[in-house]
Amino acid sequence: MRINETFFSDTQQMKKEKDNIILNFNQELKQFEIKIDDEVAKIEYHIMDDRIFLTHTEVPEKLGGRGIGSLLAQKTLDHISKTKYKVVPYCTFVADYIRKNPKYRHLLATGINIV
């Protein structure tokens, strides 16, 4: 059985490209953003006291099906983990992401349970 070297090469290239995508913390528009091919994927937020409410995730149709929403959620939660804020995921996409990636559960605000 031969290993498809093109598959592994393409997979490594995609991982490298995703690692190079930069998260923008846009305080003016109150959203976390990543820009790809002149399109902006975003997670909108609201801050109250020591809580950050993640209210809406939006990925442009042109970027759909490429894992961009998950990448955005990951980079956003990684950014928040370096702050004092605790997460309240009003957005079901983010809540589902945390459910599937339990390493982010410690970021949840007191009283927030994701089952």
FENUR-V903479 format. One record per run of one state. SS is the DSSP state (@ for helix, = for strand, . for the rest). FROM is the first residue (numbers start at 1). TO is the last residue. Records with the same first field share a line. If there is no record, write none. Layout:
BEGIN
SS: FROM-TO / FROM-TO
END
This chain:
BEGIN
.: 1-4 / 20-23 / 27-30 / 37-38 / 49-50 / 59-60 / 64-67 / 81-85 / 90-91 / 101-101 / 109-115
@: 5-19 / 61-63 / 68-80 / 92-100 / 102-107
=: 24-26 / 31-36 / 39-48 / 51-58 / 86-89 / 108-108
END
